[in-house]
């Protein structure tokens, strides 16, 4: 797969044509997959707006979205190892993406060989696939993300932190520094019962932890304020104004420094730090009731969808370019009115939606419709599926 003639043939195989494109929003022009999972030989040309890929399970729908996501520089959103992305029996896989960004057409390629991943951007080899970060922005929804509402605070903290890391590279360093200090303080708390003299060093760690923890809380609150405004609006559209979504930040301590000092004896007894941003939560209320305990499955799916679309909007405002939106199996458990809103009110950005039932595509008024079958992705006409 290193042969230059093979690369030229592969690019010719993709049938590349220069489109007539206006505007500066991010858009995928084509995706070619070879020996990627069950996508053996696929050329995919999506529409600028909403693209629906339908088909039965294990036909390649999610694989296609996963292939797009890899170009963000991240790992598979399914938690899969790179070695598992290559089609069984093949020595390697290749993905080629043509996209429009920063008012020009660009290209990227990913090579998966011998459990390793290599990447190129505009024909130039990158030192690591992570160097793709920042060139192609995307937000992904998968059924696993329903844990944002269904499960505990850690999932919601991770959601806020992951979104902030995309927006502000400096936040990554702040978060890592806080985690290191927290680990060191917790280790000290466990040692103090055996070595009481170590208790005198706690104020040093408290000061460091309080400084970074206060900044983390401020960043999360600021981001959530932006996110909540958009998420509330999106959810209102999904529910046609019948339900009200509210988001708020729940803090374990208003003054972290004072709280750490006051709680030292308790922390020593328990062996861990009981207050700080690592214990905070994002409260999700639907009509003033806890969504975790009161919302239906369809409402929970709508809430996570609203959060993800709000994340995309906030990311777009920050980068100046609307990100790609990937929605895997989002239509199930949504009633017809919510499906209609989703399929026909997202045309301002490029969206990829997967679903299993052809009936769910009937309300698509415009955009791209594709059928996934046996690892092939075939275009169809909206409202004319069989």
C-alpha positions, 0 to 999 in steps of 0.5 A: 500500500506504499506504492505510489502507483497504487495511491494514484490509482486509488485517488482515480478510483474515487472519481474525484470531481471539483464541485461548485462550492460557495461559502466557508462552512466545513463540508465533506465532499467524498469519502473512499474506504478500502478494506475498512471493516466491512466497507471493502470498496466504497465511494461515498459522495454526500450532500451538503445538508442532511444525509440519511444512511439506512439499512439493517444492523451490521450492514456498514452504517456505523462503520461509515460514521466511524470512518469520518470520525477518525479524521478528527484525529481521535480514536474510534467513538466505539472504543475499538482498537485500530487493529480491529478496524481492518477488514478480516483477511486484509493486510491494511485499510485505507481511508481518503477524505476530500473536504472543503474547509477554510474556503478551499478544497483539501484532502486527508488520508488514513492508513491502517497497517500492522496495528498502526495508523498513519495520516496525511493532510493535503499530501503531506505525511503527519508525524502522528494521526493526532495532528489531524486535530483542529483541521476537521471538527465533528460532534458525534452522537451514539447510543452509548452517549445516553449515559449522559442522562441515565447514569452518574455525574462522571459522565456529565463532567466528562462531557463538559471537559471533552467539549472544553478541550476541543475549544481551549487547548489550555484547558487540557493542561489545566485539567491534567494538572488538577488531576495530578495534584488530586492524585498526590493529595489523595495519596497523602491522605492515605499515608497520614494515619501512619505518618501524622507528621505529613499532615503539615504538608496538606496546606501546600496541596490544598492551595494548588488544588483550590487554585486549579479547581476554581479555574476549572469550575469557572470554565465549566460554568462559562461554557455551560451558560453558552451551551444551555441557551442553545440546548434549551432552544433545540429541545424546545424545537424537538418537543414543539415547545411542549417541554422545557429543558434546564441545565445548571452547574451543581458545585460541591463547594462555593469556596474550594480553598475554605472547603478543603481546609474545613474538610481535612479531618473527614478527608484523612479519615476517608482517604480521598478528597471529598470536594472539588470539580471532580465531584461536581455535576451538571443538573439536567431538568425536564419541566423542573424534574430530574431527567434521570429519574422522570424522563422517558427513553425518547425524552432522554434521547432528545435531551442528549441530542439537544446537548450534542447539537448545542455542542456543535453550535458552540464549537462552530461559533468558536472555530468560525466553521460549523462542524460535521454532525454524526448521529448514529441510531438517533431516530429510534425512540423519537416520535414522528414530530421529533424525527421530522424536526431533526431530518428537516431543520438541520440543513445549515450544517452537514449531518450524517444520520443512520437508522434501520427502518426505511419508513423513518426516511419518508419524511426527509424533504431534501438532502441525501438518502443512502442505503447500506447493504452488505458493506455497500453504500448506495444512493437513493431518492428521498421518499422513494425507498423500497 
